[in-house]
Amino acid sequence: MINIDNAERIMADYMPLIYATVRRFDKFDTEEAIDEAKMVLIEAILAYDETQGTFGNFLKHHLNYYFWDKAKKKSPISLDDEGGNGNSLKDDLVSDDDIEDDFFNKEKYKDLYAKVKSLDKKDVLIIKLKYWENLSDKKIGEIMGLSAKTIRNRHTLALRKLREMMEKDK
């Protein structure tokens, strides 16, 4: 019976076919191709219907079609090669990391942090509790023994001072 429950036995039985197919397509890395062929085997087990003939023939065709399709695709050799959409692969590389931006952002944060530290101690505490601890004005007021309105006013004034210091440095 061909089903996913006995996939290990089926894989062991059909490994010679997988090895033979991979050897015929020597363009690909052998270990990687064997792993891919095992995945094709699993997909074939899931897709197999006994009305389609023997499983061995069914698998053989799936393996061949998979590697023929893969062989049709041009393997890029260089990042300057075209990636299929008219751009070089180098142009298509997407990274969330921008080292230059990270560097300048860190410098800005260092500068901002130094300016925050230069504020009145109560204002520094309000900013830390508001932005680092994400506390509300009411909660900050409870901690500091001040009203929420006083916290809002001090916060607004502290931000205004910070903005003036930052603009003065530009």
Phi and psi in radians as a Rosetta constraint file:
Dihedral C 1 N 2 CA 2 C 2 CIRCULARHARMONIC -1.726 0.35
Dihedral N 2 CA 2 C 2 N 3 CIRCULARHARMONIC 1.865 0.35
Dihedral C 2 N 3 CA 3 C 3 CIRCULARHARMONIC -2.710 0.35
Dihedral N 3 CA 3 C 3 N 4 CIRCULARHARMONIC 2.994 0.35
Dihedral C 3 N 4 CA 4 C 4 CIRCULARHARMONIC -1.176 0.35
Dihedral N 4 CA 4 C 4 N 5 CIRCULARHARMONIC -0.395 0.35
Dihedral C 4 N 5 CA 5 C 5 CIRCULARHARMONIC -1.127 0.35
Dihedral N 5 CA 5 C 5 N 6 CIRCULARHARMONIC -0.563 0.35
Dihedral C 5 N 6 CA 6 C 6 CIRCULARHARMONIC -1.958 0.35
Dihedral N 6 CA 6 C 6 N 7 CIRCULARHARMONIC 0.635 0.35
Dihedral C 6 N 7 CA 7 C 7 CIRCULARHARMONIC -1.103 0.35
Dihedral N 7 CA 7 C 7 N 8 CIRCULARHARMONIC -0.634 0.35
Dihedral C 7 N 8 CA 8 C 8 CIRCULARHARMONIC -1.106 0.35
Dihedral N 8 CA 8 C 8 N 9 CIRCULARHARMONIC -0.768 0.35
Dihedral C 8 N 9 CA 9 C 9 CIRCULARHARMONIC -1.128 0.35
Dihedral N 9 CA 9 C 9 N 10 CIRCULARHARMONIC -0.752 0.35
Dihedral C 9 N 10 CA 10 C 10 CIRCULARHARMONIC -1.100 0.35
Dihedral N 10 CA 10 C 10 N 11 CIRCULARHARMONIC -0.731 0.35
Dihedral C 10 N 11 CA 11 C 11 CIRCULARHARMONIC -1.091 0.35
Dihedral N 11 CA 11 C 11 N 12 CIRCULARHARMONIC -0.758 0.35
Dihedral C 11 N 12 CA 12 C 12 CIRCULARHARMONIC -1.096 0.35
Dihedral N 12 CA 12 C 12 N 13 CIRCULARHARMONIC -0.708 0.35
Dihedral C 12 N 13 CA 13 C 13 CIRCULARHARMONIC -1.148 0.35
Dihedral N 13 CA 13 C 13 N 14 CIRCULARHARMONIC -0.594 0.35
Dihedral C 13 N 14 CA 14 C 14 CIRCULARHARMONIC -1.802 0.35
Dihedral N 14 CA 14 C 14 N 15 CIRCULARHARMONIC 0.164 0.35
Dihedral C 14 N 15 CA 15 C 15 CIRCULARHARMONIC -1.053 0.35
Dihedral N 15 CA 15 C 15 N 16 CIRCULARHARMONIC -0.674 0.35
Dihedral C 15 N 16 CA 16 C 16 CIRCULARHARMONIC -1.024 0.35
Dihedral N 16 CA 16 C 16 N 17 CIRCULARHARMONIC -0.676 0.35
Dihedral C 16 N 17 CA 17 C 17 CIRCULARHARMONIC -1.143 0.35
Dihedral N 17 CA 17 C 17 N 18 CIRCULARHARMONIC -0.711 0.35
Dihedral C 17 N 18 CA 18 C 18 CIRCULARHARMONIC -1.090 0.35
Dihedral N 18 CA 18 C 18 N 19 CIRCULARHARMONIC -0.824 0.35
Dihedral C 18 N 19 CA 19 C 19 CIRCULARHARMONIC -1.062 0.35
Dihedral N 19 CA 19 C 19 N 20 CIRCULARHARMONIC -0.757 0.35
Dihedral C 19 N 20 CA 20 C 20 CIRCULARHARMONIC -1.102 0.35
Dihedral N 20 CA 20 C 20 N 21 CIRCULARHARMONIC -0.731 0.35
Dihedral C 20 N 21 CA 21 C 21 CIRCULARHARMONIC -1.150 0.35
Dihedral N 21 CA 21 C 21 N 22 CIRCULARHARMONIC -0.779 0.35
Dihedral C 21 N 22 CA 22 C 22 CIRCULARHARMONIC -1.104 0.35
Dihedral N 22 CA 22 C 22 N 23 CIRCULARHARMONIC -0.679 0.35
Dihedral C 22 N 23 CA 23 C 23 CIRCULARHARMONIC -1.105 0.35
Dihedral N 23 CA 23 C 23 N 24 CIRCULARHARMONIC -0.585 0.35
Dihedral C 23 N 24 CA 24 C 24 CIRCULARHARMONIC -1.221 0.35
Dihedral N 24 CA 24 C 24 N 25 CIRCULARHARMONIC -0.466 0.35
Dihedral C 24 N 25 CA 25 C 25 CIRCULARHARMONIC -1.882 0.35
Dihedral N 25 CA 25 C 25 N 26 CIRCULARHARMONIC 1.222 0.35
Dihedral C 25 N 26 CA 26 C 26 CIRCULARHARMONIC -1.332 0.35
Dihedral N 26 CA 26 C 26 N 27 CIRCULARHARMONIC 0.024 0.35
Dihedral C 26 N 27 CA 27 C 27 CIRCULARHARMONIC -1.189 0.35
Dihedral N 27 CA 27 C 27 N 28 CIRCULARHARMONIC -0.416 0.35
Dihedral C 27 N 28 CA 28 C 28 CIRCULARHARMONIC -1.768 0.35
Dihedral N 28 CA 28 C 28 N 29 CIRCULARHARMONIC 2.718 0.35
Dihedral C 28 N 29 CA 29 C 29 CIRCULARHARMONIC -1.056 0.35
Dihedral N 29 CA 29 C 29 N 30 CIRCULARHARMONIC 2.241 0.35
Dihedral C 29 N 30 CA 30 C 30 CIRCULARHARMONIC -1.049 0.35
Dihedral N 30 CA 30 C 30 N 31 CIRCULARHARMONIC -0.881 0.35
Dihedral C 30 N 31 CA 31 C 31 CIRCULARHARMONIC -1.091 0.35
Dihedral N 31 CA 31 C 31 N 32 CIRCULARHARMONIC -0.745 0.35
Dihedral C 31 N 32 CA 32 C 32 CIRCULARHARMONIC -1.143 0.35
Dihedral N 32 CA 32 C 32 N 33 CIRCULARHARMONIC -0.731 0.35
Dihedral C 32 N 33 CA 33 C 33 CIRCULARHARMONIC -1.131 0.35
Dihedral N 33 CA 33 C 33 N 34 CIRCULARHARMONIC -0.655 0.35
Dihedral C 33 N 34 CA 34 C 34 CIRCULARHARMONIC -1.120 0.35
Dihedral N 34 CA 34 C 34 N 35 CIRCULARHARMONIC -0.757 0.35
Dihedral C 34 N 35 CA 35 C 35 CIRCULARHARMONIC -1.077 0.35
Dihedral N 35 CA 35 C 35 N 36 CIRCULARHARMONIC -0.744 0.35
Dihedral C 35 N 36 CA 36 C 36 CIRCULARHARMONIC -1.132 0.35
Dihedral N 36 CA 36 C 36 N 37 CIRCULARHARMONIC -0.688 0.35
Dihedral C 36 N 37 CA 37 C 37 CIRCULARHARMONIC -1.125 0.35
Dihedral N 37 CA 37 C 37 N 38 CIRCULARHARMONIC -0.636 0.35
Dihedral C 37 N 38 CA 38 C 38 CIRCULARHARMONIC -1.113 0.35
Dihedral N 38 CA 38 C 38 N 39 CIRCULARHARMONIC -0.663 0.35
Dihedral C 38 N 39 CA 39 C 39 CIRCULARHARMONIC -1.165 0.35
Dihedral N 39 CA 39 C 39 N 40 CIRCULARHARMONIC -0.672 0.35
Dihedral C 39 N 40 CA 40 C 40 CIRCULARHARMONIC -1.094 0.35
Dihedral N 40 CA 40 C 40 N 41 CIRCULARHARMONIC -0.687 0.35
Dihedral C 40 N 41 CA 41 C 41 CIRCULARHARMONIC -1.046 0.35
Dihedral N 41 CA 41 C 41 N 42 CIRCULARHARMONIC -0.808 0.35
Dihedral C 41 N 42 CA 42 C 42 CIRCULARHARMONIC -1.070 0.35
Dihedral N 42 CA 42 C 42 N 43 CIRCULARHARMONIC -0.782 0.35
Dihedral C 42 N 43 CA 43 C 43 CIRCULARHARMONIC -1.085 0.35
Dihedral N 43 CA 43 C 43 N 44 CIRCULARHARMONIC -0.668 0.35
Dihedral C 43 N 44 CA 44 C 44 CIRCULARHARMONIC -1.153 0.35
Dihedral N 44 CA 44 C 44 N 45 CIRCULARHARMONIC -0.676 0.35
Dihedral C 44 N 45 CA 45 C 45 CIRCULARHARMONIC -1.048 0.35
Dihedral N 45 CA 45 C 45 N 46 CIRCULARHARMONIC -0.753 0.35
Dihedral C 45 N 46 CA 46 C 46 CIRCULARHARMONIC -1.223 0.35
Dihedral N 46 CA 46 C 46 N 47 CIRCULARHARMONIC -0.550 0.35
Dihedral C 46 N 47 CA 47 C 47 CIRCULARHARMONIC -1.611 0.35
Dihedral N 47 CA 47 C 47 N 48 CIRCULARHARMONIC -0.203 0.35
Dihedral C 47 N 48 CA 48 C 48 CIRCULARHARMONIC -1.182 0.35
Dihedral N 48 CA 48 C 48 N 49 CIRCULARHARMONIC 2.388 0.35
Dihedral C 48 N 49 CA 49 C 49 CIRCULARHARMONIC -2.248 0.35
Dihedral N 49 CA 49 C 49 N 50 CIRCULARHARMONIC 2.275 0.35
Dihedral C 49 N 50 CA 50 C 50 CIRCULARHARMONIC -1.058 0.35
Dihedral N 50 CA 50 C 50 N 51 CIRCULARHARMONIC -0.312 0.35
Dihedral C 50 N 51 CA 51 C 51 CIRCULARHARMONIC -1.319 0.35
Dihedral N 51 CA 51 C 51 N 52 CIRCULARHARMONIC -0.124 0.35
Dihedral C 51 N 52 CA 52 C 52 CIRCULARHARMONIC -1.615 0.35
Dihedral N 52 CA 52 C 52 N 53 CIRCULARHARMONIC 0.220 0.35
Dihedral C 52 N 53 CA 53 C 53 CIRCULARHARMONIC 1.702 0.35
Dihedral N 53 CA 53 C 53 N 54 CIRCULARHARMONIC -2.824 0.35
Dihedral C 53 N 54 CA 54 C 54 CIRCULARHARMONIC -1.291 0.35
Dihedral N 54 CA 54 C 54 N 55 CIRCULARHARMONIC 2.657 0.35
Dihedral C 54 N 55 CA 55 C 55 CIRCULARHARMONIC -1.162 0.35
Dihedral N 55 CA 55 C 55 N 56 CIRCULARHARMONIC -0.656 0.35
Dihedral C 55 N 56 CA 56 C 56 CIRCULARHARMONIC -1.015 0.35
Dihedral N 56 CA 56 C 56 N 57 CIRCULARHARMONIC -0.794 0.35
Dihedral C 56 N 57 CA 57 C 57 CIRCULARHARMONIC -1.143 0.35
Dihedral N 57 CA 57 C 57 N 58 CIRCULARHARMONIC -0.738 0.35
Dihedral C 57 N 58 CA 58 C 58 CIRCULARHARMONIC -1.044 0.35
Dihedral N 58 CA 58 C 58 N 59 CIRCULARHARMONIC -0.828 0.35
Dihedral C 58 N 59 CA 59 C 59 CIRCULARHARMONIC -1.134 0.35
Dihedral N 59 CA 59 C 59 N 60 CIRCULARHARMONIC -0.754 0.35
Dihedral C 59 N 60 CA 60 C 60 CIRCULARHARMONIC -0.997 0.35
Dihedral N 60 CA 60 C 60 N 61 CIRCULARHARMONIC -0.779 0.35
Dihedral C 60 N 61 CA 61 C 61 CIRCULARHARMONIC -1.158 0.35
Dihedral N 61 CA 61 C 61 N 62 CIRCULARHARMONIC -0.728 0.35
Dihedral C 61 N 62 CA 62 C 62 CIRCULARHARMONIC -1.085 0.35
Dihedral N 62 CA 62 C 62 N 63 CIRCULARHARMONIC -0.768 0.35
Dihedral C 62 N 63 CA 63 C 63 CIRCULARHARMONIC -1.090 0.35
Dihedral N 63 CA 63 C 63 N 64 CIRCULARHARMONIC -0.819 0.35
Dihedral C 63 N 64 CA 64 C 64 CIRCULARHARMONIC -1.079 0.35
Dihedral N 64 CA 64 C 64 N 65 CIRCULARHARMONIC -0.817 0.35
Dihedral C 64 N 65 CA 65 C 65 CIRCULARHARMONIC -1.096 0.35
Dihedral N 65 CA 65 C 65 N 66 CIRCULARHARMONIC -0.688 0.35
Dihedral C 65 N 66 CA 66 C 66 CIRCULARHARMONIC -1.062 0.35
Dihedral N 66 CA 66 C 66 N 67 CIRCULARHARMONIC -0.871 0.35
Dihedral C 66 N 67 CA 67 C 67 CIRCULARHARMONIC -1.294 0.35
Dihedral N 67 CA 67 C 67 N 68 CIRCULARHARMONIC -0.528 0.35
Dihedral C 67 N 68 CA 68 C 68 CIRCULARHARMONIC -1.118 0.35
Dihedral N 68 CA 68 C 68 N 69 CIRCULARHARMONIC -0.786 0.35
Dihedral C 68 N 69 CA 69 C 69 CIRCULARHARMONIC -1.085 0.35
Dihedral N 69 CA 69 C 69 N 70 CIRCULARHARMONIC -0.737 0.35
Dihedral C 69 N 70 CA 70 C 70 CIRCULARHARMONIC -1.148 0.35
Dihedral N 70 CA 70 C 70 N 71 CIRCULARHARMONIC -0.639 0.35
Dihedral C 70 N 71 CA 71 C 71 CIRCULARHARMONIC -1.212 0.35
Dihedral N 71 CA 71 C 71 N 72 CIRCULARHARMONIC -0.451 0.35
Dihedral C 71 N 72 CA 72 C 72 CIRCULARHARMONIC -1.184 0.35
Dihedral N 72 CA 72 C 72 N 73 CIRCULARHARMONIC -0.561 0.35
Dihedral C 72 N 73 CA 73 C 73 CIRCULARHARMONIC -1.282 0.35
Dihedral N 73 CA 73 C 73 N 74 CIRCULARHARMONIC 2.294 0.35
Dihedral C 73 N 74 CA 74 C 74 CIRCULARHARMONIC -1.264 0.35
Dihedral N 74 CA 74 C 74 N 75 CIRCULARHARMONIC 2.233 0.35
Dihedral C 74 N 75 CA 75 C 75 CIRCULARHARMONIC -1.531 0.35
Dihedral N 75 CA 75 C 75 N 76 CIRCULARHARMONIC 2.060 0.35
Dihedral C 75 N 76 CA 76 C 76 CIRCULARHARMONIC -1.156 0.35
Dihedral N 76 CA 76 C 76 N 77 CIRCULARHARMONIC 2.462 0.35
Dihedral C 76 N 77 CA 77 C 77 CIRCULARHARMONIC -1.806 0.35
Dihedral N 77 CA 77 C 77 N 78 CIRCULARHARMONIC -0.528 0.35
Dihedral C 77 N 78 CA 78 C 78 CIRCULARHARMONIC -2.304 0.35
Dihedral N 78 CA 78 C 78 N 79 CIRCULARHARMONIC 2.696 0.35
Dihedral C 78 N 79 CA 79 C 79 CIRCULARHARMONIC -1.192 0.35
Dihedral N 79 CA 79 C 79 N 80 CIRCULARHARMONIC -0.245 0.35
Dihedral C 79 N 80 CA 80 C 80 CIRCULARHARMONIC -1.512 0.35
Dihedral N 80 CA 80 C 80 N 81 CIRCULARHARMONIC -0.180 0.35
Dihedral C 80 N 81 CA 81 C 81 CIRCULARHARMONIC -1.193 0.35
Dihedral N 81 CA 81 C 81 N 82 CIRCULARHARMONIC 2.697 0.35
Dihedral C 81 N 82 CA 82 C 82 CIRCULARHARMONIC -1.240 0.35
Dihedral N 82 CA 82 C 82 N 83 CIRCULARHARMONIC 2.419 0.35
Dihedral C 82 N 83 CA 83 C 83 CIRCULARHARMONIC -1.663 0.35
Dihedral N 83 CA 83 C 83 N 84 CIRCULARHARMONIC 0.159 0.35
Dihedral C 83 N 84 CA 84 C 84 CIRCULARHARMONIC 1.841 0.35
Dihedral N 84 CA 84 C 84 N 85 CIRCULARHARMONIC -0.295 0.35
Dihedral C 84 N 85 CA 85 C 85 CIRCULARHARMONIC -1.999 0.35
Dihedral N 85 CA 85 C 85 N 86 CIRCULARHARMONIC 0.282 0.35
Dihedral C 85 N 86 CA 86 C 86 CIRCULARHARMONIC 1.609 0.35
Dihedral N 86 CA 86 C 86 N 87 CIRCULARHARMONIC -0.245 0.35
Dihedral C 86 N 87 CA 87 C 87 CIRCULARHARMONIC -1.739 0.35
Dihedral N 87 CA 87 C 87 N 88 CIRCULARHARMONIC 2.724 0.35
Dihedral C 87 N 88 CA 88 C 88 CIRCULARHARMONIC -1.278 0.35
Dihedral N 88 CA 88 C 88 N 89 CIRCULARHARMONIC 2.753 0.35
Dihedral C 88 N 89 CA 89 C 89 CIRCULARHARMONIC -1.050 0.35
Dihedral N 89 CA 89 C 89 N 90 CIRCULARHARMONIC -0.605 0.35
Dihedral C 89 N 90 CA 90 C 90 CIRCULARHARMONIC -1.064 0.35
Dihedral N 90 CA 90 C 90 N 91 CIRCULARHARMONIC -0.682 0.35
Dihedral C 90 N 91 CA 91 C 91 CIRCULARHARMONIC -1.242 0.35
Dihedral N 91 CA 91 C 91 N 92 CIRCULARHARMONIC -0.461 0.35
Dihedral C 91 N 92 CA 92 C 92 CIRCULARHARMONIC -1.518 0.35
Dihedral N 92 CA 92 C 92 N 93 CIRCULARHARMONIC -0.178 0.35
Dihedral C 92 N 93 CA 93 C 93 CIRCULARHARMONIC -1.122 0.35
Dihedral N 93 CA 93 C 93 N 94 CIRCULARHARMONIC 2.276 0.35
Dihedral C 93 N 94 CA 94 C 94 CIRCULARHARMONIC -2.068 0.35
Dihedral N 94 CA 94 C 94 N 95 CIRCULARHARMONIC 2.260 0.35
Dihedral C 94 N 95 CA 95 C 95 CIRCULARHARMONIC -2.385 0.35
Dihedral N 95 CA 95 C 95 N 96 CIRCULARHARMONIC 2.400 0.35
Dihedral C 95 N 96 CA 96 C 96 CIRCULARHARMONIC -1.330 0.35
Dihedral N 96 CA 96 C 96 N 97 CIRCULARHARMONIC -0.237 0.35
Dihedral C 96 N 97 CA 97 C 97 CIRCULARHARMONIC -1.644 0.35
Dihedral N 97 CA 97 C 97 N 98 CIRCULARHARMONIC 2.189 0.35
Dihedral C 97 N 98 CA 98 C 98 CIRCULARHARMONIC -2.160 0.35
Dihedral N 98 CA 98 C 98 N 99 CIRCULARHARMONIC 1.779 0.35
Dihedral C 98 N 99 CA 99 C 99 CIRCULARHARMONIC -1.027 0.35
Dihedral N 99 CA 99 C 99 N 100 CIRCULARHARMONIC -0.729 0.35
Dihedral C 99 N 100 CA 100 C 100 CIRCULARHARMONIC -1.124 0.35
Dihedral N 100 CA 100 C 100 N 101 CIRCULARHARMONIC -0.814 0.35
Dihedral C 100 N 101 CA 101 C 101 CIRCULARHARMONIC -1.096 0.35
Dihedral N 101 CA 101 C 101 N 102 CIRCULARHARMONIC -0.736 0.35
Dihedral C 101 N 102 CA 102 C 102 CIRCULARHARMONIC -1.013 0.35
Dihedral N 102 CA 102 C 102 N 103 CIRCULARHARMONIC -0.766 0.35
Dihedral C 102 N 103 CA 103 C 103 CIRCULARHARMONIC -1.073 0.35
Dihedral N 103 CA 103 C 103 N 104 CIRCULARHARMONIC -0.860 0.35
Dihedral C 103 N 104 CA 104 C 104 CIRCULARHARMONIC -1.189 0.35
Dihedral N 104 CA 104 C 104 N 105 CIRCULARHARMONIC -0.616 0.35
Dihedral C 104 N 105 CA 105 C 105 CIRCULARHARMONIC -1.134 0.35
Dihedral N 105 CA 105 C 105 N 106 CIRCULARHARMONIC -0.713 0.35
Dihedral C 105 N 106 CA 106 C 106 CIRCULARHARMONIC -1.114 0.35
Dihedral N 106 CA 106 C 106 N 107 CIRCULARHARMONIC -0.686 0.35
Dihedral C 106 N 107 CA 107 C 107 CIRCULARHARMONIC -1.125 0.35
Dihedral N 107 CA 107 C 107 N 108 CIRCULARHARMONIC -0.719 0.35
Dihedral C 107 N 108 CA 108 C 108 CIRCULARHARMONIC -1.098 0.35
Dihedral N 108 CA 108 C 108 N 109 CIRCULARHARMONIC -0.740 0.35
Dihedral C 108 N 109 CA 109 C 109 CIRCULARHARMONIC -1.134 0.35
Dihedral N 109 CA 109 C 109 N 110 CIRCULARHARMONIC -0.685 0.35
Dihedral C 109 N 110 CA 110 C 110 CIRCULARHARMONIC -1.058 0.35
Dihedral N 110 CA 110 C 110 N 111 CIRCULARHARMONIC -0.775 0.35
Dihedral C 110 N 111 CA 111 C 111 CIRCULARHARMONIC -1.121 0.35
Dihedral N 111 CA 111 C 111 N 112 CIRCULARHARMONIC -0.794 0.35
Dihedral C 111 N 112 CA 112 C 112 CIRCULARHARMONIC -1.091 0.35
Dihedral N 112 CA 112 C 112 N 113 CIRCULARHARMONIC -0.762 0.35
Dihedral C 112 N 113 CA 113 C 113 CIRCULARHARMONIC -1.078 0.35
Dihedral N 113 CA 113 C 113 N 114 CIRCULARHARMONIC -0.708 0.35
Dihedral C 113 N 114 CA 114 C 114 CIRCULARHARMONIC -1.113 0.35
Dihedral N 114 CA 114 C 114 N 115 CIRCULARHARMONIC -0.691 0.35
Dihedral C 114 N 115 CA 115 C 115 CIRCULARHARMONIC -1.200 0.35
Dihedral N 115 CA 115 C 115 N 116 CIRCULARHARMONIC -0.678 0.35
Dihedral C 115 N 116 CA 116 C 116 CIRCULARHARMONIC -1.061 0.35
Dihedral N 116 CA 116 C 116 N 117 CIRCULARHARMONIC -0.753 0.35
Dihedral C 116 N 117 CA 117 C 117 CIRCULARHARMONIC -1.116 0.35
Dihedral N 117 CA 117 C 117 N 118 CIRCULARHARMONIC -0.382 0.35
Dihedral C 117 N 118 CA 118 C 118 CIRCULARHARMONIC -1.435 0.35
Dihedral N 118 CA 118 C 118 N 119 CIRCULARHARMONIC -0.160 0.35
Dihedral C 118 N 119 CA 119 C 119 CIRCULARHARMONIC -1.281 0.35
Dihedral N 119 CA 119 C 119 N 120 CIRCULARHARMONIC 2.989 0.35
Dihedral C 119 N 120 CA 120 C 120 CIRCULARHARMONIC -1.004 0.35
Dihedral N 120 CA 120 C 120 N 121 CIRCULARHARMONIC 2.536 0.35
Dihedral C 120 N 121 CA 121 C 121 CIRCULARHARMONIC -1.011 0.35
Dihedral N 121 CA 121 C 121 N 122 CIRCULARHARMONIC -0.657 0.35
Dihedral C 121 N 122 CA 122 C 122 CIRCULARHARMONIC -1.151 0.35
Dihedral N 122 CA 122 C 122 N 123 CIRCULARHARMONIC -0.699 0.35
Dihedral C 122 N 123 CA 123 C 123 CIRCULARHARMONIC -1.158 0.35
Dihedral N 123 CA 123 C 123 N 124 CIRCULARHARMONIC -0.688 0.35
Dihedral C 123 N 124 CA 124 C 124 CIRCULARHARMONIC -1.054 0.35
Dihedral N 124 CA 124 C 124 N 125 CIRCULARHARMONIC -0.785 0.35
Dihedral C 124 N 125 CA 125 C 125 CIRCULARHARMONIC -1.103 0.35
Dihedral N 125 CA 125 C 125 N 126 CIRCULARHARMONIC -0.734 0.35
Dihedral C 125 N 126 CA 126 C 126 CIRCULARHARMONIC -1.063 0.35
Dihedral N 126 CA 126 C 126 N 127 CIRCULARHARMONIC -0.803 0.35
Dihedral C 126 N 127 CA 127 C 127 CIRCULARHARMONIC -1.102 0.35
Dihedral N 127 CA 127 C 127 N 128 CIRCULARHARMONIC -0.766 0.35
Dihedral C 127 N 128 CA 128 C 128 CIRCULARHARMONIC -1.097 0.35
Dihedral N 128 CA 128 C 128 N 129 CIRCULARHARMONIC -0.785 0.35
Dihedral C 128 N 129 CA 129 C 129 CIRCULARHARMONIC -1.181 0.35
Dihedral N 129 CA 129 C 129 N 130 CIRCULARHARMONIC -0.627 0.35
Dihedral C 129 N 130 CA 130 C 130 CIRCULARHARMONIC -1.282 0.35
Dihedral N 130 CA 130 C 130 N 131 CIRCULARHARMONIC -0.808 0.35
Dihedral C 130 N 131 CA 131 C 131 CIRCULARHARMONIC -1.692 0.35
Dihedral N 131 CA 131 C 131 N 132 CIRCULARHARMONIC -0.581 0.35
Dihedral C 131 N 132 CA 132 C 132 CIRCULARHARMONIC -1.525 0.35
Dihedral N 132 CA 132 C 132 N 133 CIRCULARHARMONIC -0.637 0.35
Dihedral C 132 N 133 CA 133 C 133 CIRCULARHARMONIC -1.772 0.35
Dihedral N 133 CA 133 C 133 N 134 CIRCULARHARMONIC -0.120 0.35
Dihedral C 133 N 134 CA 134 C 134 CIRCULARHARMONIC 0.956 0.35
Dihedral N 134 CA 134 C 134 N 135 CIRCULARHARMONIC 0.720 0.35
Dihedral C 134 N 135 CA 135 C 135 CIRCULARHARMONIC -1.579 0.35
Dihedral N 135 CA 135 C 135 N 136 CIRCULARHARMONIC 2.654 0.35
Dihedral C 135 N 136 CA 136 C 136 CIRCULARHARMONIC -1.361 0.35
Dihedral N 136 CA 136 C 136 N 137 CIRCULARHARMONIC 2.870 0.35
Dihedral C 136 N 137 CA 137 C 137 CIRCULARHARMONIC -1.048 0.35
Dihedral N 137 CA 137 C 137 N 138 CIRCULARHARMONIC -0.676 0.35
Dihedral C 137 N 138 CA 138 C 138 CIRCULARHARMONIC -1.087 0.35
Dihedral N 138 CA 138 C 138 N 139 CIRCULARHARMONIC -0.810 0.35
Dihedral C 138 N 139 CA 139 C 139 CIRCULARHARMONIC -1.147 0.35
Dihedral N 139 CA 139 C 139 N 140 CIRCULARHARMONIC -0.715 0.35
Dihedral C 139 N 140 CA 140 C 140 CIRCULARHARMONIC -1.093 0.35
Dihedral N 140 CA 140 C 140 N 141 CIRCULARHARMONIC -0.730 0.35
Dihedral C 140 N 141 CA 141 C 141 CIRCULARHARMONIC -1.054 0.35
Dihedral N 141 CA 141 C 141 N 142 CIRCULARHARMONIC -0.695 0.35
Dihedral C 141 N 142 CA 142 C 142 CIRCULARHARMONIC -1.102 0.35
Dihedral N 142 CA 142 C 142 N 143 CIRCULARHARMONIC -0.738 0.35
Dihedral C 142 N 143 CA 143 C 143 CIRCULARHARMONIC -1.146 0.35
Dihedral N 143 CA 143 C 143 N 144 CIRCULARHARMONIC -0.745 0.35
Dihedral C 143 N 144 CA 144 C 144 CIRCULARHARMONIC -1.601 0.35
Dihedral N 144 CA 144 C 144 N 145 CIRCULARHARMONIC -0.099 0.35
Dihedral C 144 N 145 CA 145 C 145 CIRCULARHARMONIC 1.283 0.35
Dihedral N 145 CA 145 C 145 N 146 CIRCULARHARMONIC 0.553 0.35
Dihedral C 145 N 146 CA 146 C 146 CIRCULARHARMONIC -2.185 0.35
Dihedral N 146 CA 146 C 146 N 147 CIRCULARHARMONIC 2.851 0.35
Dihedral C 146 N 147 CA 147 C 147 CIRCULARHARMONIC -1.354 0.35
Dihedral N 147 CA 147 C 147 N 148 CIRCULARHARMONIC 2.769 0.35
Dihedral C 147 N 148 CA 148 C 148 CIRCULARHARMONIC -1.078 0.35
Dihedral N 148 CA 148 C 148 N 149 CIRCULARHARMONIC -0.626 0.35
Dihedral C 148 N 149 CA 149 C 149 CIRCULARHARMONIC -1.131 0.35
Dihedral N 149 CA 149 C 149 N 150 CIRCULARHARMONIC -0.705 0.35
Dihedral C 149 N 150 CA 150 C 150 CIRCULARHARMONIC -1.110 0.35
Dihedral N 150 CA 150 C 150 N 151 CIRCULARHARMONIC -0.719 0.35
Dihedral C 150 N 151 CA 151 C 151 CIRCULARHARMONIC -1.069 0.35
Dihedral N 151 CA 151 C 151 N 152 CIRCULARHARMONIC -0.807 0.35
Dihedral C 151 N 152 CA 152 C 152 CIRCULARHARMONIC -1.036 0.35
Dihedral N 152 CA 152 C 152 N 153 CIRCULARHARMONIC -0.789 0.35
Dihedral C 152 N 153 CA 153 C 153 CIRCULARHARMONIC -1.117 0.35
Dihedral N 153 CA 153 C 153 N 154 CIRCULARHARMONIC -0.811 0.35
Dihedral C 153 N 154 CA 154 C 154 CIRCULARHARMONIC -1.106 0.35
Dihedral N 154 CA 154 C 154 N 155 CIRCULARHARMONIC -0.699 0.35
Dihedral C 154 N 155 CA 155 C 155 CIRCULARHARMONIC -1.064 0.35
Dihedral N 155 CA 155 C 155 N 156 CIRCULARHARMONIC -0.842 0.35
Dihedral C 155 N 156 CA 156 C 156 CIRCULARHARMONIC -1.053 0.35
Dihedral N 156 CA 156 C 156 N 157 CIRCULARHARMONIC -0.789 0.35
Dihedral C 156 N 157 CA 157 C 157 CIRCULARHARMONIC -1.138 0.35
Dihedral N 157 CA 157 C 157 N 158 CIRCULARHARMONIC -0.692 0.35
Dihedral C 157 N 158 CA 158 C 158 CIRCULARHARMONIC -1.110 0.35
Dihedral N 158 CA 158 C 158 N 159 CIRCULARHARMONIC -0.741 0.35
Dihedral C 158 N 159 CA 159 C 159 CIRCULARHARMONIC -1.129 0.35
Dihedral N 159 CA 159 C 159 N 160 CIRCULARHARMONIC -0.670 0.35
Dihedral C 159 N 160 CA 160 C 160 CIRCULARHARMONIC -1.086 0.35
Dihedral N 160 CA 160 C 160 N 161 CIRCULARHARMONIC -0.757 0.35
Dihedral C 160 N 161 CA 161 C 161 CIRCULARHARMONIC -1.086 0.35
Dihedral N 161 CA 161 C 161 N 162 CIRCULARHARMONIC -0.771 0.35
Dihedral C 161 N 162 CA 162 C 162 CIRCULARHARMONIC -1.061 0.35
Dihedral N 162 CA 162 C 162 N 163 CIRCULARHARMONIC -0.788 0.35
Dihedral C 162 N 163 CA 163 C 163 CIRCULARHARMONIC -1.049 0.35
Dihedral N 163 CA 163 C 163 N 164 CIRCULARHARMONIC -0.765 0.35
Dihedral C 163 N 164 CA 164 C 164 CIRCULARHARMONIC -1.085 0.35
Dihedral N 164 CA 164 C 164 N 165 CIRCULARHARMONIC -0.741 0.35
Dihedral C 164 N 165 CA 165 C 165 CIRCULARHARMONIC -1.111 0.35
Dihedral N 165 CA 165 C 165 N 166 CIRCULARHARMONIC -0.719 0.35
Dihedral C 165 N 166 CA 166 C 166 CIRCULARHARMONIC -1.166 0.35
Dihedral N 166 CA 166 C 166 N 167 CIRCULARHARMONIC -0.706 0.35
Dihedral C 166 N 167 CA 167 C 167 CIRCULARHARMONIC -1.218 0.35
Dihedral N 167 CA 167 C 167 N 168 CIRCULARHARMONIC -0.561 0.35
Dihedral C 167 N 168 CA 168 C 168 CIRCULARHARMONIC -1.148 0.35
Dihedral N 168 CA 168 C 168 N 169 CIRCULARHARMONIC -0.571 0.35
Dihedral C 168 N 169 CA 169 C 169 CIRCULARHARMONIC -1.371 0.35
Dihedral N 169 CA 169 C 169 N 170 CIRCULARHARMONIC -0.244 0.35
